[in-house]
Amino acid sequence: MAQNTAPEQGGITSPLEQHNALVVEQPKKLEGLLEMIDTLNSISERLGEDRSGDMGGAGGRAVQQGGATGTSQRDQAIANLPAPTVMRQELKKHIEKEVRTLQKEIQRSARRIAKPGAAYHQNMLYARIRRLNALLASIIETSIEMVQRLFIRVFIDKQQVI
């Protein structure tokens, strides 16, 4: 009579076979496993990816609390944009502040100019400053729509200017 060596039927295996065999334990209760799967599905339903078509910003949508309004915080902030002159002034302040921080970083990197790659890094910082200054000059002449897009990108979506 052949000996039954299947682990699920309680057979005995030799030590050589135990090293090669993958042991998989079954869950204690099937209900517990089903509850865990349902929990994971409900979490994925609540935190699905926002495919609203915006060009950046948040990837996930938060669960609405209190709920019949149906508008997100981003939509509310966009609806309450300040006047175009105020947006231009705030963008100008933000860009000037970023240029100042880049200039400070250039001064710090000038001390480390002998290190490999420091000149490249400094060159990239100068290029970014030039792009920011060009953007600052063009903000005065751009349309209100472009200023609104940039304002939303910088202040509402919290993205970098360039």
Long-range contacts (C-beta under 8 A, 24 or more apart in sequence): 54-157, 55-153, 56-153, 56-157, 56-159, 57-156, 57-157, 57-159, 58-157, 74-156, 74-157, 77-152, 77-156, 78-152, 78-156, 81-148, 81-151, 81-152, 84-144, 84-147, 84-148, 87-147, 87-148, 87-151, 88-139, 88-140, 88-147, 90-151, 90-155, 91-139, 91-147, 91-150, 91-151, 91-154, 92-136, 92-139, 94-154, 94-155, 94-161, 95-132, 95-135, 95-136, 95-139, 95-161, 96-136, 98-132, 98-161, 99-129, 99-132, 99-133, 99-136, 102-128, 102-129, 102-132, 103-129, 128-162, 131-162, 132-161, 132-162, 135-161, 135-162
